[in-house]
Amino acid sequence: MLVFHNIPFGGGDEVSCRRCAAGGVSAPLAMAALMRHIDAVLGAAPRVGVFFSDVGPLDHPDLPCLVDYAARAGASRIALRTSGRSLTDSAAAVSLLRGGVRIVEVTFLGSCAEAHDPLAGTPGAFKAAATGVGNLLDAAETLGVRVAVRGRVRVCRHNLQDLPATVMRLAEMGVSSILLACDSALDSRRSGDWVAAGCDTGTVNRVWVAVSGMDRDALGDKALHAFDAITISGVDG
């Protein structure tokens, strides 16, 4: 199991369903504050990974310096979460991997632009995320490095029935694994079958699907999918 400590960058508008709740933009944290957070995390638990969250990391002007700082401070692995928007430039993907990031989590809300964009509240958001995934995989091949590009699906009642199609689409993109991050407001009795169908779709398409935010009992014979090889402390799903 890979253990990461969360380092929230702030300054990002998290990819979330606008029909469930309005998204919020937090103020970006200064480099000095982020460096102190990295020092505190790695000082308490040396050689763990760091996970840069919020949508903001790729838009933060000091990201390359902070990735380098985390590596020199002893982080075993460096990962981040993104909407994919900033990776539509293939040079940005190359720069990210050259800097030492080896796990990138890209968030989706649906299987296509027609499903994803209205929920995200941003026209072109699905295309940007899909392009980002492709650019990361191309950059990894160009550089000859191993990178895990992970699809993260924020599951709510508005995209529940699209889960199997979303998992299939992500598998077609070539992601390493998929996380179904279930909203706490979901009724597990009504959503369990759709989440299970998403897990089955992953199995058929040879990509592991992990589930967070749902009780193992609600998953029935899919309880094994509650296991995730990545553990991130201090961050939701």
MARBA-255289 format. One line per field, with one value per residue (C-alpha): residue number from 1; residue in one letter; x negated, y, z negated. Coordinates in nm, 2 decimals. Each point is the difference from the previous one (the first is absolute). Layout:
N
k: [NUM:...]
r: [a:...]
x: [X:...]
y: [Y:...]
z: [Z:...]
//
This chain:
237
k: [1:2:3:4:5:6:7:8:9:10:11:12:13:14:15:16:17:18:19:20:21:22:23:24:25:26:27:28:29:30:31:32:33:34:35:36:37:38:39:40:41:42:43:44:45:46:47:48:49:50:51:52:53:54:55:56:57:58:59:60:61:62:63:64:65:66:67:68:69:70:71:72:73:74:75:76:77:78:79:80:81:82:83:84:85:86:87:88:89:90:91:92:93:94:95:96:97:98:99:100:101:102:103:104:105:106:107:108:109:110:111:112:113:114:115:116:117:118:119:120:121:122:123:124:125:126:127:128:129:130:131:132:133:134:135:136:137:138:139:140:141:142:143:144:145:146:147:148:149:150:151:152:153:154:155:156:157:158:159:160:161:162:163:164:165:166:167:168:169:170:171:172:173:174:175:176:177:178:179:180:181:182:183:184:185:186:187:188:189:190:191:192:193:194:195:196:197:198:199:200:201:202:203:204:205:206:207:208:209:210:211:212:213:214:215:216:217:218:219:220:221:222:223:224:225:226:227:228:229:230:231:232:233:234:235:236:237]
r: [m:l:v:f:h:n:i:p:f:g:g:g:d:e:v:s:c:r:r:c:a:a:g:g:v:s:a:p:l:a:m:a:a:l:m:r:h:i:d:a:v:l:g:a:a:p:r:v:g:v:f:f:s:d:v:g:p:l:d:h:p:d:l:p:c:l:v:d:y:a:a:r:a:g:a:s:r:i:a:l:r:t:s:g:r:s:l:t:d:s:a:a:a:v:s:l:l:r:g:g:v:r:i:v:e:v:t:f:l:g:s:c:a:e:a:h:d:p:l:a:g:t:p:g:a:f:k:a:a:a:t:g:v:g:n:l:l:d:a:a:e:t:l:g:v:r:v:a:v:r:g:r:v:r:v:c:r:h:n:l:q:d:l:p:a:t:v:m:r:l:a:e:m:g:v:s:s:i:l:l:a:c:d:s:a:l:d:s:r:r:s:g:d:w:v:a:a:g:c:d:t:g:t:v:n:r:v:w:v:a:v:s:g:m:d:r:d:a:l:g:d:k:a:l:h:a:f:d:a:i:t:i:s:g:v:d:g]
x: [0.00:-0.13:0.05:0.02:0.04:0.22:-0.14:0.29:-0.11:0.32:0.08:0.20:0.36:0.04:0.18:0.33:0.37:0.15:0.35:-0.09:-0.18:-0.17:-0.38:-0.22:-0.34:-0.24:-0.29:-0.33:-0.26:-0.33:-0.31:-0.14:0.31:0.00:-0.37:0.07:0.28:-0.23:-0.26:0.26:0.13:-0.34:-0.14:0.27:-0.01:-0.31:0.00:0.38:0.15:0.15:0.32:0.06:0.38:0.26:0.02:-0.26:-0.34:-0.06:0.10:-0.23:-0.31:-0.22:0.10:-0.33:-0.19:0.23:-0.02:-0.38:0.02:0.21:-0.23:-0.31:0.18:0.04:0.34:0.01:0.25:0.17:0.35:0.26:0.37:0.12:0.30:-0.24:0.06:-0.36:-0.13:0.16:-0.34:-0.22:-0.31:0.16:0.04:-0.36:-0.12:0.21:-0.15:-0.35:0.05:0.05:0.38:0.09:0.37:0.26:0.37:0.24:0.36:0.30:0.38:0.12:-0.07:0.01:0.02:0.38:0.00:-0.31:0.01:0.35:-0.08:-0.35:0.15:-0.28:0.04:-0.29:-0.09:0.03:-0.21:-0.27:-0.01:-0.02:-0.27:-0.19:0.01:-0.13:-0.28:-0.12:-0.01:-0.18:-0.25:-0.07:-0.08:-0.21:-0.21:-0.01:0.14:0.27:0.30:0.33:0.28:0.31:0.35:0.21:0.37:0.19:0.32:0.33:0.37:-0.03:-0.26:0.07:0.16:-0.29:-0.26:-0.04:-0.04:-0.24:-0.22:-0.01:-0.10:-0.28:-0.12:-0.01:-0.21:-0.26:0.01:-0.18:0.29:0.33:0.13:0.37:0.02:0.36:0.18:0.09:0.36:0.05:0.25:-0.21:0.31:0.09:-0.35:-0.17:0.11:-0.13:-0.33:-0.03:0.07:-0.28:-0.23:0.10:-0.06:-0.35:-0.06:0.12:-0.23:-0.30:-0.03:0.03:0.29:-0.02:0.29:-0.01:0.28:0.22:0.02:-0.14:0.32:0.19:-0.24:0.10:-0.21:-0.20:-0.13:-0.36:0.03:0.01:-0.37:-0.22:-0.37:-0.03:0.07:0.01:0.02:0.19:0.19:0.34:0.02]
y: [0.00:0.35:0.25:0.37:0.32:0.26:0.35:0.22:0.28:0.21:0.22:-0.26:-0.05:-0.37:-0.20:-0.08:-0.03:0.35:-0.15:-0.13:0.30:0.31:-0.03:0.23:0.16:0.02:0.24:-0.15:-0.07:0.17:-0.20:0.05:-0.14:-0.30:-0.06:0.01:-0.26:-0.23:0.03:-0.08:-0.30:-0.15:0.09:-0.21:-0.29:-0.01:-0.18:0.02:0.14:0.35:0.06:0.35:0.05:0.26:0.08:0.28:-0.18:0.02:0.37:0.08:0.19:-0.17:-0.36:-0.11:0.14:-0.16:-0.34:0.02:0.11:-0.30:-0.23:0.14:-0.01:-0.37:-0.07:-0.36:0.09:0.32:0.00:0.26:0.05:0.21:0.08:-0.06:0.35:0.11:-0.32:0.08:0.14:-0.31:0.20:0.03:-0.37:-0.06:0.26:-0.16:-0.34:0.13:0.17:-0.34:-0.03:-0.37:-0.02:0.24:-0.02:0.15:0.07:-0.09:0.04:-0.18:-0.22:0.27:0.38:-0.01:-0.17:0.16:0.36:0.10:-0.15:0.16:0.33:0.06:-0.05:-0.20:-0.15:-0.36:0.05:0.18:-0.29:-0.27:0.20:0.03:-0.38:-0.06:0.26:-0.16:-0.34:0.13:0.19:-0.31:-0.20:0.28:0.03:-0.37:0.03:-0.19:0.21:-0.10:0.21:-0.06:0.09:0.13:0.01:0.21:-0.20:0.17:-0.07:0.20:-0.22:-0.33:-0.17:0.11:-0.18:-0.31:0.22:0.23:-0.29:-0.14:0.34:0.04:-0.35:0.09:0.30:-0.23:0.10:-0.22:-0.02:0.16:0.13:0.04:0.26:-0.02:0.30:-0.04:0.10:-0.31:-0.26:-0.32:-0.22:0.18:0.07:-0.33:-0.18:0.28:0.02:-0.38:0.03:0.25:-0.25:-0.28:0.23:0.06:-0.38:-0.06:0.28:-0.11:0.30:0.00:0.20:0.10:0.14:0.26:0.15:-0.31:-0.26:-0.34:-0.17:0.21:-0.13:-0.36:-0.24:0.30:0.08:-0.06:0.32:0.20:-0.07:0.27:-0.04:0.38:0.14:0.38:0.15:0.32:0.02:-0.12:-0.29]
z: [0.00:0.09:-0.28:0.08:-0.21:0.15:0.08:0.10:0.24:-0.02:0.29:0.18:0.09:-0.07:0.27:-0.16:0.10:0.02:-0.03:-0.35:-0.13:0.13:0.03:-0.19:0.07:-0.28:-0.02:0.13:-0.28:0.02:0.07:-0.35:-0.16:0.23:-0.08:-0.37:0.05:0.19:-0.27:-0.27:0.19:0.09:-0.34:-0.17:0.25:0.21:0.34:0.05:0.31:0.04:0.19:0.13:0.01:0.11:0.37:-0.06:0.00:0.37:0.00:-0.29:0.12:-0.25:0.07:0.16:-0.30:-0.24:0.17:-0.01:-0.37:-0.09:0.18:-0.17:-0.34:0.04:0.14:0.13:0.28:0.12:0.13:0.08:0.09:0.29:0.22:0.29:0.13:-0.03:0.17:0.33:0.09:0.06:-0.11:-0.35:-0.03:0.10:-0.25:-0.28:0.05:0.04:-0.33:-0.17:-0.03:0.05:-0.09:0.15:-0.08:0.25:-0.11:0.21:-0.05:0.30:0.30:0.27:0.04:0.00:-0.34:-0.16:0.10:-0.13:-0.34:-0.01:0.11:0.25:0.38:0.14:-0.34:0.11:0.31:-0.21:-0.25:0.27:0.18:-0.32:-0.05:0.35:-0.03:-0.32:0.15:0.31:-0.22:-0.20:0.31:0.14:-0.32:-0.06:-0.35:-0.19:-0.10:-0.15:0.16:-0.22:0.09:-0.30:0.04:-0.25:-0.03:-0.09:0.08:0.32:0.16:-0.17:0.30:0.23:-0.21:0.22:0.31:-0.19:-0.11:0.35:0.15:-0.25:0.07:0.37:-0.08:-0.16:-0.36:-0.25:-0.25:-0.09:-0.33:-0.04:-0.28:-0.12:-0.14:-0.37:0.09:0.22:-0.12:0.01:0.04:0.32:0.14:-0.09:0.32:0.23:-0.19:0.03:0.37:0.03:-0.18:0.24:0.30:-0.12:-0.04:0.35:0.13:-0.21:-0.21:-0.38:-0.15:-0.36:-0.20:-0.28:-0.20:0.00:-0.27:0.09:-0.09:0.25:0.27:-0.06:0.20:0.13:-0.35:0.12:0.21:-0.33:-0.01:0.16:0.06:-0.07:-0.35:-0.03:-0.35:-0.05:0.33:0.10:0.26]
//
